[in-house]
Amino acid sequence: MEFREIYCSNCKKILGRYNIKFYSDDKIKEIANTHHINHIRSGHQVRIRKLVKDARS
């Protein structure tokens, strides 16, 4: 399964994980801008990164 993660480099914390099958890149960016705005406004480095997980794990 493929996921996109919203990750804060300053806090070293995953803010959210979203399945690519159900969430487009635009929708994930919208979620980051609406729900994780406190990190962005505080000057934190928020990234969206791709994660591929093996189905067996």
C-alpha distance matrix in Angstrom:
0.0 3.7 6.6 10.3 12.8 16.4 18.3 22.1 23.5 26.8 25.7 22.9 20.8 17.5 18.7 15.6 11.8 10.6 7.6 8.3 8.7 11.5 12.9 14.5 15.7 19.1 18.1 16.5 19.7 21.8 20.3 20.9 24.5 25.3 23.9 24.0 27.2 29.1 27.3 27.8 31.5 32.1 31.3 28.1 25.7 22.6 19.8 16.5 14.1 10.7 8.4 5.9 5.3 6.5 6.4 10.1 10.4
3.7 0.0 3.8 7.0 9.9 13.5 15.5 19.3 20.8 24.2 23.5 20.8 18.9 15.5 16.6 13.7 10.0 8.6 6.2 5.9 7.8 10.5 10.8 11.8 12.4 16.0 15.4 13.5 16.5 18.9 17.7 18.0 21.5 22.7 21.6 21.4 24.4 26.5 24.5 24.7 28.4 29.2 28.2 25.1 22.5 19.4 16.4 13.0 10.7 7.2 5.8 4.5 6.3 8.8 9.8 13.2 12.8
6.6 3.8 0.0 3.8 6.4 10.0 12.2 16.0 17.8 21.1 20.2 17.8 15.7 12.1 13.0 9.9 6.4 5.4 4.5 5.3 8.3 9.7 9.1 10.5 10.7 14.0 13.1 10.6 13.6 15.9 14.3 14.5 18.1 19.2 17.9 17.7 20.8 22.8 20.9 21.2 24.9 25.7 24.9 21.8 19.5 16.2 13.5 10.1 8.4 5.9 5.0 6.2 7.7 11.1 12.1 15.2 13.9
10.3 7.0 3.8 0.0 3.8 6.8 9.4 13.1 15.1 18.3 17.8 15.8 13.9 10.4 10.8 8.3 5.8 5.3 6.4 6.5 10.2 10.8 8.7 9.4 8.4 11.5 11.0 7.9 10.3 13.0 11.7 11.3 14.8 16.4 15.3 14.7 17.6 19.7 17.7 17.7 21.4 22.3 21.4 18.4 16.0 12.7 9.9 6.4 5.5 4.5 5.8 8.6 10.8 14.3 15.8 18.7 17.0
12.8 9.9 6.4 3.8 0.0 3.8 5.9 9.7 11.9 14.9 14.2 12.2 10.1 6.7 7.4 5.7 4.4 6.3 8.9 10.0 13.4 13.4 11.2 12.3 10.8 13.3 12.4 8.8 10.6 13.2 11.2 9.9 13.6 15.2 13.5 12.3 15.3 16.9 14.7 15.2 18.9 19.4 18.6 15.5 13.4 10.0 7.9 5.5 5.3 6.3 6.9 10.4 12.0 15.7 17.3 19.7 17.4
16.4 13.5 10.0 6.8 3.8 0.0 3.8 6.9 9.8 12.4 11.9 10.9 8.8 6.0 5.4 5.2 6.5 8.4 11.7 12.6 16.0 15.3 12.5 13.3 11.3 12.8 12.0 8.2 8.9 11.3 9.2 7.0 10.5 12.3 10.7 8.8 11.7 13.3 11.0 11.5 15.2 15.7 15.1 12.1 10.4 6.8 5.7 4.6 6.6 9.1 10.5 14.0 15.7 19.4 21.0 23.2 20.8
18.3 15.5 12.2 9.4 5.9 3.8 0.0 3.8 6.3 9.1 8.6 7.2 5.9 4.5 5.6 7.3 8.8 11.6 14.7 15.7 19.2 18.9 16.2 16.8 14.6 16.2 15.7 11.9 12.0 14.5 12.5 9.7 12.7 14.7 12.7 10.0 12.6 13.2 10.2 11.2 14.8 14.4 13.5 10.0 8.3 5.6 5.2 6.2 7.3 10.3 11.2 14.9 16.4 20.1 22.1 23.9 21.0
22.1 19.3 16.0 13.1 9.7 6.9 3.8 0.0 3.8 5.5 5.6 5.6 5.5 6.4 6.9 9.9 12.2 15.0 18.3 19.3 22.8 22.2 19.4 19.9 17.4 18.5 18.0 14.4 13.8 15.9 14.0 10.7 12.9 14.9 13.0 9.5 11.4 11.1 7.6 9.0 12.2 11.2 10.3 6.6 5.7 4.4 6.4 8.9 10.5 13.8 14.8 18.6 20.0 23.6 25.6 27.2 24.2
23.5 20.8 17.8 15.1 11.9 9.8 6.3 3.8 0.0 3.8 5.7 4.8 7.1 8.9 10.4 13.2 15.0 17.8 20.8 21.5 25.2 25.0 22.2 22.3 19.6 20.9 21.0 17.3 16.5 19.0 17.5 14.0 16.0 18.3 16.7 13.1 14.5 13.9 10.1 11.1 14.0 12.4 10.7 7.1 5.4 6.3 7.5 10.5 11.3 14.7 15.6 19.3 20.8 24.3 26.8 28.1 25.0
26.8 24.2 21.1 18.3 14.9 12.4 9.1 5.5 3.8 0.0 3.8 5.5 8.0 10.8 11.7 15.1 17.5 20.5 23.7 24.7 28.3 27.8 24.9 25.2 22.5 23.4 23.3 19.8 18.6 20.6 19.0 15.5 16.9 18.9 17.1 13.4 14.2 12.7 9.1 10.6 12.8 10.2 9.0 5.7 6.2 8.1 10.5 13.8 14.9 18.3 19.2 22.8 24.1 27.5 29.9 31.0 27.7
25.7 23.5 20.2 17.8 14.2 11.9 8.6 5.6 5.7 3.8 0.0 3.8 5.3 8.6 9.6 13.2 15.8 19.2 22.5 24.1 27.4 26.7 24.2 25.1 22.8 23.8 23.1 19.5 19.0 20.7 18.5 15.3 17.2 18.5 16.0 12.6 14.1 12.3 9.1 11.8 13.8 11.4 11.3 8.0 9.0 9.5 11.8 14.4 15.4 18.4 18.7 22.1 22.9 26.2 28.3 29.2 25.8
22.9 20.8 17.8 15.8 12.2 10.9 7.2 5.6 4.8 5.5 3.8 0.0 3.8 7.0 9.4 12.4 14.2 17.7 20.6 22.2 25.6 25.4 23.1 24.0 21.8 23.4 22.7 19.0 18.9 21.1 18.9 15.9 18.3 19.9 17.4 14.2 16.3 15.1 11.8 14.0 16.6 14.6 14.0 10.3 9.8 9.8 10.9 13.0 13.2 15.8 15.7 19.0 19.7 22.9 25.2 26.0 22.6
20.8 18.9 15.7 13.9 10.1 8.8 5.9 5.5 7.1 8.0 5.3 3.8 0.0 3.8 6.1 9.1 11.2 14.8 17.9 19.9 23.1 22.5 20.5 21.8 20.0 21.6 20.4 16.7 17.2 19.0 16.3 13.8 16.6 17.6 14.8 12.0 14.8 13.9 11.0 13.6 16.4 14.9 14.9 11.3 11.1 9.8 10.8 12.1 12.5 14.9 14.4 17.7 18.0 21.4 23.2 24.2 20.8
17.5 15.5 12.1 10.4 6.7 6.0 4.5 6.4 8.9 10.8 8.6 7.0 3.8 0.0 3.8 5.6 7.4 11.0 14.1 16.2 19.3 18.8 16.8 18.4 16.9 18.7 17.3 13.6 14.7 16.5 13.7 11.6 15.0 15.9 13.1 11.0 14.3 14.3 11.8 13.9 17.1 16.4 16.4 12.8 12.0 9.6 9.7 9.8 10.2 12.1 11.6 14.9 15.3 18.8 20.4 21.8 18.6
18.7 16.6 13.0 10.8 7.4 5.4 5.6 6.9 10.4 11.7 9.6 9.4 6.1 3.8 0.0 3.8 7.2 10.3 13.9 16.0 18.9 17.6 15.4 17.1 15.8 16.9 15.1 11.6 12.6 13.7 10.6 8.8 12.0 12.4 9.4 7.6 11.1 11.4 9.6 11.8 14.8 14.7 15.2 12.1 11.9 9.0 9.9 9.9 11.5 13.5 13.7 17.0 17.5 21.1 22.2 23.9 21.0
15.6 13.7 9.9 8.3 5.7 5.2 7.3 9.9 13.2 15.1 13.2 12.4 9.1 5.6 3.8 0.0 3.8 6.6 10.3 12.6 15.3 14.0 12.1 14.2 13.5 14.9 12.7 9.4 11.5 12.5 9.3 8.6 12.3 12.5 9.7 9.2 12.9 14.0 12.7 14.2 17.4 17.8 18.2 15.2 14.5 11.1 10.9 9.5 10.7 11.9 11.8 14.7 15.2 18.7 19.4 21.5 18.9
11.8 10.0 6.4 5.8 4.4 6.5 8.8 12.2 15.0 17.5 15.8 14.2 11.2 7.4 7.2 3.8 0.0 3.8 6.9 9.5 12.2 11.5 10.2 12.5 12.3 14.5 12.5 9.4 12.2 13.7 10.9 10.8 14.6 15.1 12.8 12.6 16.2 17.6 16.1 17.3 20.6 21.2 21.1 18.0 16.7 13.2 11.9 9.5 9.6 9.5 8.9 11.4 11.8 15.2 15.9 18.2 15.9
10.6 8.6 5.4 5.3 6.3 8.4 11.6 15.0 17.8 20.5 19.2 17.7 14.8 11.0 10.3 6.6 3.8 0.0 3.8 6.3 8.7 7.8 6.5 9.2 9.9 12.1 9.9 7.5 11.1 12.3 10.0 11.1 14.6 14.9 13.4 14.0 17.2 19.3 18.2 18.8 22.1 23.2 23.1 20.3 18.7 15.1 13.4 10.2 10.5 9.7 9.7 11.4 12.2 15.4 15.6 18.5 16.9
7.6 6.2 4.5 6.4 8.9 11.7 14.7 18.3 20.8 23.7 22.5 20.6 17.9 14.1 13.9 10.3 6.9 3.8 0.0 3.8 5.4 5.7 6.1 8.8 10.4 13.0 11.2 9.7 13.4 14.7 13.0 14.4 17.7 18.1 16.9 17.7 20.8 23.1 21.9 22.3 25.7 26.8 26.5 23.7 21.8 18.2 16.0 12.5 11.9 9.9 9.5 10.0 10.7 13.3 13.1 16.5 15.6
8.3 5.9 5.3 6.5 10.0 12.6 15.7 19.3 21.5 24.7 24.1 22.2 19.9 16.2 16.0 12.6 9.5 6.3 3.8 0.0 3.8 5.5 5.1 6.2 7.9 11.0 10.1 9.2 12.5 14.2 13.5 14.8 17.8 18.7 18.2 18.8 21.6 24.2 22.9 22.7 26.1 27.6 26.9 24.3 22.0 18.5 15.8 12.0 11.4 9.0 9.7 10.1 11.8 14.4 14.6 18.2 17.8
8.7 7.8 8.3 10.2 13.4 16.0 19.2 22.8 25.2 28.3 27.4 25.6 23.1 19.3 18.9 15.3 12.2 8.7 5.4 3.8 0.0 3.8 6.0 7.6 10.5 13.0 11.7 11.8 15.2 16.3 15.7 17.6 20.4 20.8 20.4 21.6 24.3 27.0 26.0 25.9 29.2 30.8 30.3 27.8 25.6 22.0 19.5 15.8 15.1 12.6 12.8 12.3 13.4 15.2 14.4 18.2 18.4
11.5 10.5 9.7 10.8 13.4 15.3 18.9 22.2 25.0 27.8 26.7 25.4 22.5 18.8 17.6 14.0 11.5 7.8 5.7 5.5 3.8 0.0 3.8 6.8 10.1 11.6 9.5 10.1 13.7 14.0 13.1 15.6 18.2 18.1 17.8 19.4 22.1 24.9 24.4 24.3 27.4 29.2 29.1 26.8 25.1 21.3 19.3 15.8 16.0 14.2 14.6 14.9 15.8 17.9 17.0 20.5 20.4
12.9 10.8 9.1 8.7 11.2 12.5 16.2 19.4 22.2 24.9 24.2 23.1 20.5 16.8 15.4 12.1 10.2 6.5 6.1 5.1 6.0 3.8 0.0 3.8 6.7 8.1 5.9 6.4 9.9 10.4 9.9 12.2 14.6 15.0 15.0 16.4 18.8 21.8 21.3 20.8 23.9 25.9 25.6 23.5 21.7 18.0 16.1 12.6 13.5 12.4 13.7 14.8 16.3 19.0 18.8 22.3 21.7
14.5 11.8 10.5 9.4 12.3 13.3 16.8 19.9 22.3 25.2 25.1 24.0 21.8 18.4 17.1 14.2 12.5 9.2 8.8 6.2 7.6 6.8 3.8 0.0 3.8 5.4 5.2 6.3 8.7 9.9 10.7 12.5 14.4 15.5 16.2 17.3 19.2 22.5 21.7 20.6 23.7 26.0 25.2 23.4 21.3 17.8 15.5 12.1 13.0 12.1 14.3 15.6 17.8 20.5 20.8 24.4 23.9
15.7 12.4 10.7 8.4 10.8 11.3 14.6 17.4 19.6 22.5 22.8 21.8 20.0 16.9 15.8 13.5 12.3 9.9 10.4 7.9 10.5 10.1 6.7 3.8 0.0 3.8 5.5 5.2 6.3 8.6 9.9 10.6 12.4 14.4 15.3 15.7 17.2 20.5 19.4 17.9 21.1 23.3 22.2 20.5 18.1 14.8 12.4 9.1 10.5 10.4 13.4 15.3 18.0 21.1 22.0 25.5 24.6
19.1 16.0 14.0 11.5 13.3 12.8 16.2 18.5 20.9 23.4 23.8 23.4 21.6 18.7 16.9 14.9 14.5 12.1 13.0 11.0 13.0 11.6 8.1 5.4 3.8 0.0 3.8 5.5 5.1 6.2 8.7 9.9 10.6 12.4 14.2 15.0 15.9 19.5 19.0 17.2 19.9 22.6 21.7 20.5 18.6 15.4 13.8 11.2 13.4 14.0 16.9 19.0 21.6 24.7 25.4 28.8 27.9
18.1 15.4 13.1 11.0 12.4 12.0 15.7 18.0 21.0 23.3 23.1 22.7 20.4 17.3 15.1 12.7 12.5 9.9 11.2 10.1 11.7 9.5 5.9 5.2 5.5 3.8 0.0 3.8 5.4 5.0 6.2 8.7 9.9 10.5 11.8 13.4 14.8 18.3 18.2 17.0 19.7 22.2 22.0 20.6 19.2 15.6 14.4 11.7 14.0 14.4 16.7 18.8 20.8 23.9 24.2 27.6 26.5
16.5 13.5 10.6 7.9 8.8 8.2 11.9 14.4 17.3 19.8 19.5 19.0 16.7 13.6 11.6 9.4 9.4 7.5 9.7 9.2 11.8 10.1 6.4 6.3 5.2 5.5 3.8 0.0 3.8 5.3 5.0 6.2 8.6 9.9 10.3 11.0 13.0 16.2 15.4 14.6 17.7 19.8 19.4 17.6 16.0 12.3 11.0 8.2 10.6 11.5 13.7 16.3 18.3 21.7 22.3 25.5 24.0
19.7 16.5 13.6 10.3 10.6 8.9 12.0 13.8 16.5 18.6 19.0 18.9 17.2 14.7 12.6 11.5 12.2 11.1 13.4 12.5 15.2 13.7 9.9 8.7 6.3 5.1 5.4 3.8 0.0 3.8 5.4 5.1 6.2 8.7 10.1 10.1 11.1 14.5 13.8 12.2 15.1 17.6 16.9 15.6 14.0 10.7 9.8 8.0 11.2 13.0 15.8 18.7 21.1 24.6 25.6 28.7 27.0
21.8 18.9 15.9 13.0 13.2 11.3 14.5 15.9 19.0 20.6 20.7 21.1 19.0 16.5 13.7 12.5 13.7 12.3 14.7 14.2 16.3 14.0 10.4 9.9 8.6 6.2 5.0 5.3 3.8 0.0 3.8 5.4 5.1 6.2 8.4 9.8 10.3 14.0 14.3 12.8 15.1 17.9 17.9 17.1 16.3 13.0 12.9 11.4 14.7 16.3 18.8 21.5 23.6 27.0 27.6 30.7 29.1
20.3 17.7 14.3 11.7 11.2 9.2 12.5 14.0 17.5 19.0 18.5 18.9 16.3 13.7 10.6 9.3 10.9 10.0 13.0 13.5 15.7 13.1 9.9 10.7 9.9 8.7 6.2 5.0 5.4 3.8 0.0 3.8 5.5 5.2 5.7 7.4 9.2 12.5 12.8 12.3 14.7 17.1 17.5 16.2 15.7 12.2 12.4 10.9 13.9 15.5 17.4 20.2 21.7 25.1 25.6 28.5 26.6
20.9 18.0 14.5 11.3 9.9 7.0 9.7 10.7 14.0 15.5 15.3 15.9 13.8 11.6 8.8 8.6 10.8 11.1 14.4 14.8 17.6 15.6 12.2 12.5 10.6 9.9 8.7 6.2 5.1 5.4 3.8 0.0 3.8 5.6 5.6 5.1 6.9 10.0 9.5 8.8 11.7 13.8 14.0 12.5 11.9 8.4 9.1 8.6 12.0 14.4 16.5 19.8 21.5 25.2 26.1 28.8 26.6
24.5 21.5 18.1 14.8 13.6 10.5 12.7 12.9 16.0 16.9 17.2 18.3 16.6 15.0 12.0 12.3 14.6 14.6 17.7 17.8 20.4 18.2 14.6 14.4 12.4 10.6 9.9 8.6 6.2 5.1 5.5 3.8 0.0 3.8 6.0 6.0 5.4 9.2 9.6 8.0 10.0 12.9 13.2 12.8 12.7 10.0 11.3 11.4 15.1 17.6 20.0 23.3 25.2 28.9 29.8 32.6 30.4
25.3 22.7 19.2 16.4 15.2 12.3 14.7 14.9 18.3 18.9 18.5 19.9 17.6 15.9 12.4 12.5 15.1 14.9 18.1 18.7 20.8 18.1 15.0 15.5 14.4 12.4 10.5 9.9 8.7 6.2 5.2 5.6 3.8 0.0 3.8 6.0 5.8 9.1 10.8 10.1 11.4 14.2 15.4 15.0 15.6 12.8 14.4 14.1 17.6 19.9 21.8 24.9 26.4 29.9 30.4 33.1 31.0
23.9 21.6 17.9 15.3 13.5 10.7 12.7 13.0 16.7 17.1 16.0 17.4 14.8 13.1 9.4 9.7 12.8 13.4 16.9 18.2 20.4 17.8 15.0 16.2 15.3 14.2 11.8 10.3 10.1 8.4 5.7 5.6 6.0 3.8 0.0 3.8 5.8 8.0 9.4 10.1 11.7 13.6 15.2 14.1 14.9 12.0 13.8 13.6 16.8 19.0 20.3 23.4 24.5 28.0 28.5 30.9 28.5
24.0 21.4 17.7 14.7 12.3 8.8 10.0 9.5 13.1 13.4 12.6 14.2 12.0 11.0 7.6 9.2 12.6 14.0 17.7 18.8 21.6 19.4 16.4 17.3 15.7 15.0 13.4 11.0 10.1 9.8 7.4 5.1 6.0 6.0 3.8 0.0 3.8 5.5 5.8 6.9 9.0 10.4 11.8 10.4 11.3 8.7 11.1 11.8 15.0 17.7 19.2 22.6 23.8 27.5 28.4 30.7 28.0
27.2 24.4 20.8 17.6 15.3 11.7 12.6 11.4 14.5 14.2 14.1 16.3 14.8 14.3 11.1 12.9 16.2 17.2 20.8 21.6 24.3 22.1 18.8 19.2 17.2 15.9 14.8 13.0 11.1 10.3 9.2 6.9 5.4 5.8 5.8 3.8 0.0 3.8 5.4 5.0 6.0 8.4 10.0 9.9 11.4 9.6 12.4 13.7 17.3 20.3 22.1 25.7 27.2 30.9 32.0 34.3 31.7
29.1 26.5 22.8 19.7 16.9 13.3 13.2 11.1 13.9 12.7 12.3 15.1 13.9 14.3 11.4 14.0 17.6 19.3 23.1 24.2 27.0 24.9 21.8 22.5 20.5 19.5 18.3 16.2 14.5 14.0 12.5 10.0 9.2 9.1 8.0 5.5 3.8 0.0 3.8 5.5 5.2 6.1 8.8 8.8 11.4 10.5 13.9 15.8 19.0 22.2 23.7 27.3 28.5 32.2 33.3 35.3 32.4
27.3 24.5 20.9 17.7 14.7 11.0 10.2 7.6 10.1 9.1 9.1 11.8 11.0 11.8 9.6 12.7 16.1 18.2 21.9 22.9 26.0 24.4 21.3 21.7 19.4 19.0 18.2 15.4 13.8 14.3 12.8 9.5 9.6 10.8 9.4 5.8 5.4 3.8 0.0 3.8 5.6 5.2 6.6 5.3 7.8 7.2 10.9 13.3 16.2 19.6 21.1 24.8 26.2 29.9 31.4 33.2 30.3
27.8 24.7 21.2 17.7 15.2 11.5 11.2 9.0 11.1 10.6 11.8 14.0 13.6 13.9 11.8 14.2 17.3 18.8 22.3 22.7 25.9 24.3 20.8 20.6 17.9 17.2 17.0 14.6 12.2 12.8 12.3 8.8 8.0 10.1 10.1 6.9 5.0 5.5 3.8 0.0 3.8 5.4 5.3 5.4 7.0 6.6 10.0 12.5 15.8 19.4 21.5 25.2 27.1 30.8 32.5 34.6 31.9
31.5 28.4 24.9 21.4 18.9 15.2 14.8 12.2 14.0 12.8 13.8 16.6 16.4 17.1 14.8 17.4 20.6 22.1 25.7 26.1 29.2 27.4 23.9 23.7 21.1 19.9 19.7 17.7 15.1 15.1 14.7 11.7 10.0 11.4 11.7 9.0 6.0 5.2 5.6 3.8 0.0 3.8 5.3 7.4 9.9 10.3 13.8 16.3 19.7 23.2 25.3 29.0 30.8 34.5 36.1 38.2 35.3
32.1 29.2 25.7 22.3 19.4 15.7 14.4 11.2 12.4 10.2 11.4 14.6 14.9 16.4 14.7 17.8 21.2 23.2 26.8 27.6 30.8 29.2 25.9 26.0 23.3 22.6 22.2 19.8 17.6 17.9 17.1 13.8 12.9 14.2 13.6 10.4 8.4 6.1 5.2 5.4 3.8 0.0 3.8 5.7 9.2 10.4 14.2 17.2 20.1 23.7 25.5 29.2 30.8 34.5 36.2 38.0 34.9
31.3 28.2 24.9 21.4 18.6 15.1 13.5 10.3 10.7 9.0 11.3 14.0 14.9 16.4 15.2 18.2 21.1 23.1 26.5 26.9 30.3 29.1 25.6 25.2 22.2 21.7 22.0 19.4 16.9 17.9 17.5 14.0 13.2 15.4 15.2 11.8 10.0 8.8 6.6 5.3 5.3 3.8 0.0 3.8 6.5 8.8 12.3 15.6 18.4 22.1 24.2 27.9 29.8 33.5 35.6 37.4 34.5
28.1 25.1 21.8 18.4 15.5 12.1 10.0 6.6 7.1 5.7 8.0 10.3 11.3 12.8 12.1 15.2 18.0 20.3 23.7 24.3 27.8 26.8 23.5 23.4 20.5 20.5 20.6 17.6 15.6 17.1 16.2 12.5 12.8 15.0 14.1 10.4 9.9 8.8 5.3 5.4 7.4 5.7 3.8 0.0 3.8 6.0 9.5 12.9 15.4 19.1 20.8 24.6 26.3 30.0 32.1 33.8 30.8
25.7 22.5 19.5 16.0 13.4 10.4 8.3 5.7 5.4 6.2 9.0 9.8 11.1 12.0 11.9 14.5 16.7 18.7 21.8 22.0 25.6 25.1 21.7 21.3 18.1 18.6 19.2 16.0 14.0 16.3 15.7 11.9 12.7 15.6 14.9 11.3 11.4 11.4 7.8 7.0 9.9 9.2 6.5 3.8 0.0 3.8 6.4 10.1 12.3 16.1 18.1 21.8 23.9 27.6 29.9 31.7 28.9
22.6 19.4 16.2 12.7 10.0 6.8 5.6 4.4 6.3 8.1 9.5 9.8 9.8 9.6 9.0 11.1 13.2 15.1 18.2 18.5 22.0 21.3 18.0 17.8 14.8 15.4 15.6 12.3 10.7 13.0 12.2 8.4 10.0 12.8 12.0 8.7 9.6 10.5 7.2 6.6 10.3 10.4 8.8 6.0 3.8 0.0 3.8 7.0 9.7 13.4 15.5 19.2 21.3 25.0 27.1 29.1 26.4
19.8 16.4 13.5 9.9 7.9 5.7 5.2 6.4 7.5 10.5 11.8 10.9 10.8 9.7 9.9 10.9 11.9 13.4 16.0 15.8 19.5 19.3 16.1 15.5 12.4 13.8 14.4 11.0 9.8 12.9 12.4 9.1 11.3 14.4 13.8 11.1 12.4 13.9 10.9 10.0 13.8 14.2 12.3 9.5 6.4 3.8 0.0 3.8 6.2 9.9 12.4 16.1 18.6 22.2 24.5 26.7 24.3
16.5 13.0 10.1 6.4 5.5 4.6 6.2 8.9 10.5 13.8 14.4 13.0 12.1 9.8 9.9 9.5 9.5 10.2 12.5 12.0 15.8 15.8 12.6 12.1 9.1 11.2 11.7 8.2 8.0 11.4 10.9 8.6 11.4 14.1 13.6 11.8 13.7 15.8 13.3 12.5 16.3 17.2 15.6 12.9 10.1 7.0 3.8 0.0 3.8 7.0 9.8 13.4 16.0 19.6 21.6 24.2 22.1
14.1 10.7 8.4 5.5 5.3 6.6 7.3 10.5 11.3 14.9 15.4 13.2 12.5 10.2 11.5 10.7 9.6 10.5 11.9 11.4 15.1 16.0 13.5 13.0 10.5 13.4 14.0 10.6 11.2 14.7 13.9 12.0 15.1 17.6 16.8 15.0 17.3 19.0 16.2 15.8 19.7 20.1 18.4 15.4 12.3 9.7 6.2 3.8 0.0 3.8 6.6 10.1 13.0 16.6 18.9 21.4 19.4
10.7 7.2 5.9 4.5 6.3 9.1 10.3 13.8 14.7 18.3 18.4 15.8 14.9 12.1 13.5 11.9 9.5 9.7 9.9 9.0 12.6 14.2 12.4 12.1 10.4 14.0 14.4 11.5 13.0 16.3 15.5 14.4 17.6 19.9 19.0 17.7 20.3 22.2 19.6 19.4 23.2 23.7 22.1 19.1 16.1 13.4 9.9 7.0 3.8 0.0 3.8 6.7 10.0 13.4 15.7 18.4 16.9
8.4 5.8 5.0 5.8 6.9 10.5 11.2 14.8 15.6 19.2 18.7 15.7 14.4 11.6 13.7 11.8 8.9 9.7 9.5 9.7 12.8 14.6 13.7 14.3 13.4 16.9 16.7 13.7 15.8 18.8 17.4 16.5 20.0 21.8 20.3 19.2 22.1 23.7 21.1 21.5 25.3 25.5 24.2 20.8 18.1 15.5 12.4 9.8 6.6 3.8 0.0 3.8 6.4 10.0 12.5 14.8 13.1
5.9 4.5 6.2 8.6 10.4 14.0 14.9 18.6 19.3 22.8 22.1 19.0 17.7 14.9 17.0 14.7 11.4 11.4 10.0 10.1 12.3 14.9 14.8 15.6 15.3 19.0 18.8 16.3 18.7 21.5 20.2 19.8 23.3 24.9 23.4 22.6 25.7 27.3 24.8 25.2 29.0 29.2 27.9 24.6 21.8 19.2 16.1 13.4 10.1 6.7 3.8 0.0 3.8 6.7 9.4 11.9 11.0
5.3 6.3 7.7 10.8 12.0 15.7 16.4 20.0 20.8 24.1 22.9 19.7 18.0 15.3 17.5 15.2 11.8 12.2 10.7 11.8 13.4 15.8 16.3 17.8 18.0 21.6 20.8 18.3 21.1 23.6 21.7 21.5 25.2 26.4 24.5 23.8 27.2 28.5 26.2 27.1 30.8 30.8 29.8 26.3 23.9 21.3 18.6 16.0 13.0 10.0 6.4 3.8 0.0 3.8 6.3 8.4 7.2
6.5 8.8 11.1 14.3 15.7 19.4 20.1 23.6 24.3 27.5 26.2 22.9 21.4 18.8 21.1 18.7 15.2 15.4 13.3 14.4 15.2 17.9 19.0 20.5 21.1 24.7 23.9 21.7 24.6 27.0 25.1 25.2 28.9 29.9 28.0 27.5 30.9 32.2 29.9 30.8 34.5 34.5 33.5 30.0 27.6 25.0 22.2 19.6 16.6 13.4 10.0 6.7 3.8 0.0 3.8 5.4 5.7
6.4 9.8 12.1 15.8 17.3 21.0 22.1 25.6 26.8 29.9 28.3 25.2 23.2 20.4 22.2 19.4 15.9 15.6 13.1 14.6 14.4 17.0 18.8 20.8 22.0 25.4 24.2 22.3 25.6 27.6 25.6 26.1 29.8 30.4 28.5 28.4 32.0 33.3 31.4 32.5 36.1 36.2 35.6 32.1 29.9 27.1 24.5 21.6 18.9 15.7 12.5 9.4 6.3 3.8 0.0 3.8 5.6
10.1 13.2 15.2 18.7 19.7 23.2 23.9 27.2 28.1 31.0 29.2 26.0 24.2 21.8 23.9 21.5 18.2 18.5 16.5 18.2 18.2 20.5 22.3 24.4 25.5 28.8 27.6 25.5 28.7 30.7 28.5 28.8 32.6 33.1 30.9 30.7 34.3 35.3 33.2 34.6 38.2 38.0 37.4 33.8 31.7 29.1 26.7 24.2 21.4 18.4 14.8 11.9 8.4 5.4 3.8 0.0 3.8
10.4 12.8 13.9 17.0 17.4 20.8 21.0 24.2 25.0 27.7 25.8 22.6 20.8 18.6 21.0 18.9 15.9 16.9 15.6 17.8 18.4 20.4 21.7 23.9 24.6 27.9 26.5 24.0 27.0 29.1 26.6 26.6 30.4 31.0 28.5 28.0 31.7 32.4 30.3 31.9 35.3 34.9 34.5 30.8 28.9 26.4 24.3 22.1 19.4 16.9 13.1 11.0 7.2 5.7 5.6 3.8 0.0
